[in-house]
């Protein structure tokens, strides 16, 4: 029988970390909504016009 070592802790650690990050993201979003801030996941449009006056 081959001596294969299976490491369950490394897989479990990655899974637990992802779950914790999801909780933190949910809390951040909830606080942003509670403060009335705009949704940060939507990128603002980058096609803003320059306010500089042009010389003719």
C-alpha positions as CSV (number, residue, x, y, z in Angstrom):
1,X,0.0,0.0,0.0
2,X,1.5,3.4,-0.9
3,X,2.2,5.8,1.8
4,X,0.2,8.8,0.6
5,X,-0.4,11.6,3.1
6,X,-3.5,13.6,2.7
7,X,-3.5,17.1,4.2
8,X,-7.0,18.1,5.0
9,X,-6.0,21.2,7.0
10,X,-4.6,23.1,4.0
11,X,-7.9,22.6,2.1
12,X,-9.9,23.5,5.2
13,X,-7.9,26.6,5.8
14,X,-8.5,27.9,2.3
15,X,-12.2,27.2,2.6
16,X,-12.5,28.9,6.0
17,X,-10.6,31.9,4.7
18,X,-12.9,32.3,1.8
19,X,-16.0,32.1,4.0
20,X,-14.5,34.8,6.4
21,X,-13.7,37.1,3.4
22,X,-17.3,36.7,2.2
23,X,-18.6,37.7,5.7
24,X,-16.3,40.7,5.8
25,X,-17.4,41.8,2.3
26,X,-21.1,41.5,3.3
27,X,-20.5,43.6,6.4
28,X,-18.6,46.2,4.5
29,X,-21.5,46.5,2.0
30,X,-24.1,46.6,4.8
31,X,-22.2,49.5,6.4
32,X,-21.9,51.4,3.1
33,X,-25.6,51.0,2.5
34,X,-26.3,52.2,6.1
35,X,-24.2,55.3,5.6
36,X,-25.9,56.0,2.3
37,X,-22.7,55.7,0.2
38,X,-22.9,54.8,-3.4
39,X,-22.1,51.2,-4.5
40,X,-18.4,50.9,-4.9
41,X,-18.6,47.7,-7.0
42,X,-19.8,49.8,-10.0
43,X,-16.9,51.7,-11.5
44,X,-17.5,55.3,-12.2
45,X,-17.5,56.4,-15.8
46,X,-14.2,57.5,-17.1
47,X,-15.5,59.6,-20.0
48,X,-15.6,62.8,-18.0
49,X,-15.1,66.0,-20.0
50,X,-12.3,68.3,-19.1
51,X,-13.3,71.6,-17.4
52,X,-10.3,73.5,-18.9
53,X,-11.2,76.2,-21.3
54,X,-9.9,75.8,-24.8
55,X,-8.1,78.6,-26.6
56,X,-9.6,79.4,-30.0
